[in-house]
Amino acid sequence: MRYLPRIVEAELDERLAAAGAVVMEGPKACGKTATARQKAASEVLLDTDRNARELARVDPATALAGATPRLIDEWQLEPSIWNQVRRAVDDRADSGQFILTGSAVPADDVTRHSGAGRFSRIRMRPLSLFESGHSSGEISLAELLNRSPQGAEATSVSIPELAELVAIGGWPANHGQPTRENLRLNRDYLNEIRRTDISRVSERRTDPIRVGRLLRSLARNTATEVTLSKLATDVGASQISMKPETAAGYLDALEQLMVIEDQPAWSPHLRSRAILREAPKRHFVDPSLAVAALRATPERLVGDLRFLGLLFESLVVRDLRIYAQANDAEVFHYREKGGLEVDAIVEAADGRWAAFEIKLGQSGVDEGARNLRRLAERAPQAMRDTPSEPSALAVIVPNGYGYTGRSDVGVVPIGALGP
């Protein structure tokens, strides 16, 4: 399989130059091992090599020996190796010694004693459209945060094509494969999660049937602020009862596996009278998993444009997270109890921010622009410790021309958005 260069590679270089070991975390099959191999000089694969795993258990010093940076793949399968790596980093007193990849976040007590300067963490996600070659990247998030005017030639992504991109997802192994085969692989991926993987990280006994029902409920409510109680009730509607606390435990386990990733609410130190809603929006790490949970197809998605719109929002949030991470920024959403809602806020570490509405068609651009203007109008009176003026306001759509900086609100086709 041909390797597709990843945006996170630059961040990996920076972290290797600064820390003794770099931990790359992300869901299974998102490409961590392949990316780490671009930088590693030697490797030990704990998930596929039983001898290597046994060696890590009985003679960790030998397992860690090798040219550096040394890749230790799926290190959480032998958690005791964490302290061995920590000691090796201390003894060698040099940066760039190890790359640890993991598809599950281990218990806190495993990594509690990392020590400053020893470990650095990087989050990795499935391919963005820019990385998979479906976006030109003509409109850069970095330049949006720098207030730079930008433009892009018209892109043409039809609704059926968009539905296919959503259903296939950003999994590197799916790239260039037949759609039907990709849909089956995505369903198998979720089945493995609910039958096997979740029991490895959950603190309680898990029921694969209930986990599957919860995944379906999450899929139906993707890109919304659905509550725990509603999710539990939704599962119960299928004659399989679930208490909210059980749903919470399953969600925690899915977060540990990095299968779901909530989008937190933005809290820009508001002093206005507006009361903000603090509930996160629910997302799978890739919208294709929502499609897989519902056993949907691109054709069925085209027949339900409202749901496709939510999946499109989830896809855009996935890509914004990847591009934001490259710019030392995070992605939030904004919603007031009075009704004003903005789909995505990208806030950089230095306080610069950009706001985006996400619309499935050009008919929604005007509504999205109105929401963005309302947010910008109240910003000067409402914020402290955060620049009151946004760096950019834009509506993200599937296709068309892209322009920002020429008016108060720009339009960005997803096929032109990049880091």
N, C-alpha and C positions, 0 to 999 in steps of 0.2 A: 504494500500500500504506500503510495507516494505521500511523503510528509508535507503538510501544509504549514508554512511559517506562522508563528503565533505572536500576537502583540506582547504577551507576557514575557517573551524572551529577553527583552531589554531590561525589564524589572528583575529577572533572574540574574542577569549579569551584574546589575547594581548590588543586589543582595549578596551574591557570592563574593564580591569585592569587599564587602563590609563585615560579614559575619562568618563564623566558623562553620555553620551548617544552615542550610535553607530547607524549610519544610514546605513542600508544595501540596496543597490540599484541594480536593475537588471531587465531584462524583465519579464513579466508575465510568470508564470509556470516554472521558472527556479529552484525553490526550496527554495526561501528565507524564507518563513514562516516555513517550516519544519525544516530548519537548525536553525533558530532563536529559535524555540521551544526546541531544544536540550539544550539551555542555559537559557531560560526564566523561571521565577518562577510563573508568572501570565501573562495574556494577555487580550487585547481588540481588536476585529477584526472589523475595520471600513468598510470593503468592504462587509461583509456578515451579519452584525448585525446592522440593522437600528436604534435600540434603543441605541446602543453604540455610533453610529455616532451622534445622536441627543444629547446624554449626553455630548459628547465631545464638542458640540457646545454651550450648555446652562450652563453646569456645569463641565468645564474641570478638576477642582481639583479632583472631584470624579472619573472621567474617568482615571486619572493618579494614583489614589490610588490603592495599591496592592503590593504584594510581589515583590521584585526586584531580578534580572532585570525584568522589566515589558515590554512585547512586545506590541507595537502599530502597528498593521498591516495595510498597505496601508494608511499611515498617510496623504499622499498628498490629499486624498479625503476631509479632513477637515484641510486645511493649517493653520488655526489659532492656531492649537494645537502646532505648532512649538514653538511659543513664550511661551506658557504655560509650555512646557517641559524645555525650557531654564531657565525659572524662577525657576522651581522645582529643576533643577540641581544646580542652584545658592544657593537656600535655604538649600538644603540638604548637599551641600559641600562634596559629596562623589562620587566615581567612580562607574560605572556599574549599573546605575539606570534604564536606558531605552534602548530598542532596537527598532528602528523605521525601518520598511521595506517599500519600495516603488517601484512601477513599472513604474513610470514616474517622470522625473525631473521637479519640479515645477519652476515657474518663479523665477529669482534671488532675487527679492525683498522679497520673502517669507523667504529665508534663509540667507539674507544678514547680519543680526545681530546675528550670532551664537555665536561669542566670542571664543577666544582661550581657548583650554582645555575643552570646554563643549561638542562639538560634534566631532566625528571621523567618516569618511566615508569608506565604504568597497564596492567594486564592485563585484557583483556575476554574474556568467554566467551559461549556461546549463552544464550538466555533461561532463567532459572530458572522454576519453576512459579509463583512469586509474580509475576514479571514478565509471564508469559503469561496470568495470570488464573486459573490452576488451583489456587492456594493463597490462603487468606484472610490469611495472615500473622499470625494471632491470637497465635501463640507466637513471640516474637522471640528470635533468637539473642543480640542485645545484652542483653536482659533475663535470659536464661539465664546469661550470663557475669556478670551483676550479682546473681545469686542471687534474683531476684524470682519469687515464685510466679505461675504463669499457668495459664489454662485455655482450652479451645476447645470449641465446639459440635461434635457428631459430624459427621465428614465421611464421605461414601460414595463411594469409588472402587473399583469392582469390578475383579477381576483382568483381565477383557477390556479395561476402560477403561485400566487401568494399562499393559497390554501395548501399547495404541495410543499412549499418551503416550511410552513408551520408544522405540517404533519411529519415531514422527514426529520426536521430538527438539525442541530449543529453537531451531531456526533461524527467525529472524523471517519469512523469505519463505514458510515452511511454515504459518504461523499462519492458520487458517481455511480451508485448502485441503483437497481430498479426500485421504483417507489413501493411496489407490493412487498418486496423483500425487506425494505427498510421498515415498513409498518409492522411486519411480523417481528423483526428484531427488537423494535421498541416495546412491543407487547411482552416479548420474552424478558426484556430487561426489567420491566415492572413486576412481572411474575416472580423473578428471582428475588427482587427486593422484598416482596410481601411474604414469600415462602421461606426464605433463608436469611437474607442479609439483615433484616430488621431484628430478628431474634438475637443476633450477635451483639447488638448495641443497646437493646432495650433492657431496662432494669426489671421488667415484669414479663410474664409469659405472653406471647403474642399469638393471635388467632389470624391465620392468613386470610380467612374469609372476611373477617371484620376489617382487616387492613385494606383489603381490596375494595370494600364498600367505602371506606374512608377516602381512599385515593380517587374513587369515582366522584364522591361528593366534592372533594377539593377541585377536581377537574371541572365540574359543573359551575363552580364558584371562583374560577381562576380570575385574577386581576380585580377581585372585590375584597371588601373588608369583612367577609363572613366570620361570624363569631364561633367559638368553640361549641356553644350550646346549639347553634343552628346546624353545625356539622354533625354533632351527635344525633340531633333530631332527624336529620336527613338520612343518616345511616339507619336509624330506627324505623324509618318509613318502609324499609325493605324487609320488615319482620325480623331483623337482627338488631337487638337492642345494644346501645352503647351509652355509657355515662360520659359526661363532659370530661371528667378526670381521666378516663381511659383514652378518650380522643386526644387529650393533652399529652399523655405519655407516648402515644403513637406518633404524634407530631414532633415531639422532642427527638424520638429515634430517627424519624425521616430527616430532620435537620442535621443530626449527627452524620447521617449518610450523605448529606448535601444534595438530597433529591428535591427538597423544597427550599425556597429562600424568600422569606418575607421581605416586603418593601416597607420600611418604617415610615412613620409620619414625620414630616418636617416640623421642626420647632425652632424658628428663627428668632427666639427671644422677643416675641411679640408683646407690645405694650397696649395694643388696641383693645377695644371691647369685644372683638371677635373671639368666640370660644372655639378652640380647635379640637378636632377629633383626633385621638391618639392611636386608634386601632391601625395595625399594619394591613397592607394589601397582601393577599395570598398569591404566591406564584410557585409553579414548579421551576426548577433551575433551567429547564428548557420547555417551551410550550408543546413540543412533540409528546411529552409524557402525559399531558392532559388529554391529548388526542388518543394516545394509547390506552389510557385508563378507561375511556369511553368506547374503545374499539371503533373509532370513527375513521372515515376516509376523507381525502380531499373533496370528493364529490359531495359527501354529506355536509361538510363544512360550508361549501358554496351555497347549499340549501338553507343554511341558518346564519345569515350575515351578522346578526346581533352577537352570536357566540363567536363567530370568526373575528369580529371586532375586538372582543376581549382577548382572544388568542393573539391577535396582532399587537395589542397593547403589551401583552406579556413578552412577545418576541422583541419589541422595541426596548422594553426594560432590560431584557437580557443583554442586548447589544450595548445599551447605555452603560450598564454596569461594567462591561469589559473596557469600554472606552474611558469611562470615568476612572477606573482603577489605574489606567496608564497615565492619568493626569492628577493623581493624588486627590481624587474626589469620590464622593458617594452619591447614591441615588435615593431620593425620598419621594413621597407624594404629599399633597397638601389638600386638606379638606376642612372647611368650617361647618359648624352645626347649622349656620345660617344658609348653607347651600353652595357657596363657592368651592369649586374643586378643580385642582390642576393635577394632571396625570403623573408628571415626573418633574422633580426638582433636582438638578445636579449642583452640589455644593462642594467647592474645592476646600482644601485645608486652610487656605488663607482667607476664606470667607466669600470669595467671588461665587456667584450663583447664576444659573440659567434655568429657565422654566419652559416646559414643553407640554403641549396638549397632543394627544395621539388620536387620529381620526382615520377611519377605514376608507373614506372617500372625500373628494374635493368639496362635497356638499356640507361637510362638517367643519370646514376651515374657518368660516365666519364665526361660528359658535365658539370654536377653540380660541380664536383671536380675542373675542370679547372676554372670555375668562382670564386670559393672560393679561389683558389691559387692566381688568379689575384688580388683579393681584398687584400689578406694578403701580397702580394709582394709590393704593393704600400703604405701599411699602415705605415711602419716606416718613410717614407719621407713625409707623407701627414697629419699626425694627430698631434694635440696638445691638452692638457688638457684631453686626453683619452689615456689609455695604447695602444701602437701601436700594440702589439702582441695580437692576439685573444686568448682567453682561450680555444676555441674549434672551429673546422671547421667540419661540417658533412653534409651528404646528407641524408634526411629523405625519406624513401620509405615505401610501404605498408607491405612488408614481407622480410624474409631472416634472416641471422645472423646479430648481432649488434656488432660493435667494434669501440672504440674511443681511441685515445692516442697512438695507436701502429704505426700510420703513420701520415702524415700531415693532411689527410682528413679521417674522419671516416664515417661509414654508420650506420644509426639508423632506424630500423623498427618502425613504429608508434605503433605497438603492444608491444613494449618494452620501450617506452618513458614514463617518469613520472616526478614528481616534485623533 
